[in-house]
Amino acid sequence: GVALALALAAAGFVAAALAHRLVPEAHCHDEDGDPAHDHGHAHLRSPRSVMIGDALHSSADGLALGSLYALSPAAGAAALAGVFAHELVRQSSQFFIFRAAGYAPSRAVRVSFLLALAAVPGAALGVALAGLADWAAPALAALAAGAFAEILLLDLAPSVARSARAGGALRHALALALGVALALAVAALSGEAH
């Protein structure tokens, strides 16, 4: 019931927090370059470690999206809209990491694109695992919700707060409104299609 879903979400939160501490390269989008904010983001790491971390991150995103889609196509589509917006920022950050490491622009784009494709086998695994039993899709969705909450609360929210203090509040408010509108539109369209 609800208690089990909350326990699984808490487990997803803790697992994501541990993963981000153990493999900080898996999550990089810090654009301010503030040394006081250094908690292991990939802009301080080698391109190779960023590639490994990014492949793991993309696979985990795919796993979450696949399991959410198996639970509900509308939930999967709404999550996909949010992950896509997040990936635009993350892949942009990585492009500059690869450029700073001496990669040609075309190679930096190609590497980022290929790393993003790691979400495909992750999504296939998520759909496959969700099909194993009736309880599997809701359990995976609860774990994914906890992992997404960790990113929101421990990574994105502090970054948004720093940016707002530096005068970027309007930009973040507009991005939030756009993201909510996009997620609602995708969910509504998915609901009509099914």
N, C-alpha and C positions, 0 to 999 in steps of 0.2 A: 503494500500500500504506500501511503504517503511517507511513512517513516523510512521505508526501504529506499524510496526515491531520493529522499533528503540525504540518507547515508551514502548512497552512490554518488550524488552530486558533491558531497563533501570529499569523498575519495577522489573524484575527478579533479577537484580544486587542489587538493594536496599533491596529487600526482603531477599536475601541470606546474605547480610551484617548484616541486623537486626537479622536474625536467628542465625548467628554465634556469635553475641554479646549477645543475650538473652539466647542462649543455646550453650555455647562454647564447651560443651562436645560432640556435634554432629560432631565435626571436629577435629580429633587429629592425627597428624603425625609428630609433631615436635620432631626430634630425637636428637637434639643437647643438650637439657636440659639446655640451657643458661638462667639463671634467669633474665638477662636483656631483654630476649625475651618473658617473661611471659605476655601473653595477654589472659589468661584464658584457655589455652589448657588443654586437659583432663588428661595429666600426673600429674596434680596437684589436680585432682578431685577423688571422691570415685568411686569404681567400679560400684556401682548402678547408679550413675549419668552418667557414661560413657555408660552403657547399654541403658539407656533411650535416651541419645543423639545419640548413634549409631543406634538404631532402627529408630529414626526419620530421620537420615541422609540416611540410606539405603532405607527407604521408598521414600524419595525425589529423590534419584538416580533412583529408579525403575520407579517412575512417569515420570521423564524426559526421561528415556530410552524407556518406553512404548509409550509415545507421539511421540518421534523421530522415532521410528520404524513404527508407524502408518503413519507418514508423508512420510517416505522413508525407506525401509528396509536397503539400503546402508548407510544412515545417522545413523540409529539406530545401525547398526553393527559397524560402525566407532566409534560412541560414546561409545558403549559397550567396545571396545578395550581400550579406554582411561580410562573409569571408572574402568575396571578390573585392569589395571596397578596401578591406584591410590589406589584401595582397597587393593592391596597386601601390600602397604606401611602402610596404615591406620590400617589394621587388624594386621600387625606385631607389630605396636606400641601398640595396645590394648592388644595383648598377653602379653607384658611385664608389662603393667599396672595391668592386672589380676594376673600375677605371683607375682608382688611386693605386691599385696593384700593378698597373701597366697594361691591362687588357685593352684591346682595340674596342671601340664602341659596339661594333657588330658582334664581337666575341662576348662582350659583357651581356648584351641582350640575349644572345643565343644560350649562354649558360643559365641565365635567369629563367628563360622560358623552359629549358629542359628540366631544371630543378622544380619548377612549378608543376610539371607533368607528373611528379611523384605522387600527386594527389589522386591520380587515376587508379593505380593499384590499391591505394588506401581506401578509396570509395568502393571498389569492387570487394575488398575484404570486409568493409562495413556492411554492405548489402548481404554478403554471404553469411557473416556471423549473425546478422539480424534474422536471417531465415532459418537458423538452427532450431529455434524454439519460440513459442509465443512471448516468453518473457525477455528474450534477448534484445529486441529492438528498443523497448522501453528502458532496459537497463543500460544499454549503450548510450541512449539519448540522455539519460540522467548523468552519466559520466561526462559526456560531452558538454552538457550544460554547466557542470562544475568547472571544467577546464576553461570554457569561455568566460565564466565569471571571474576566474583567477586572472585572465588576461585583462579583463575590463577593470577590475578593482586594484590589482597590484601593479599594473603596467600602464594601461592607457589613462586611467583616471589621474594618476600623479602627473603624467606628461601633459594632459589637458590643463590641469591646475597650474603647472609651471607656465604654460603658454598663455593662459588667461592672465596671469599676473604680469606677463611681459607684453600685454596688449593684444593678444590673439583671441580674446573671448568671442568676438563676433564670428570669426572664421570657424571656430569650433562649433558654435551654436548653429551656424548654417550647415556645416557638414553633418551634424547630428540630425537636424531636421530633414536633410536630403536622405540620409541613411534610413531613417524611420519611414519616410515616404516611400522609398524604394522597396524596403522590406514589406511594407503593407501592400504595395502594388503587386509585387511578385506573389505574395501569399494569396491575394484576391484573384489574380489571374490563374494561379495554380488550382485554386478552389473551384473556379468556373470550368476549368479543363477536365476536372475529375469529378 
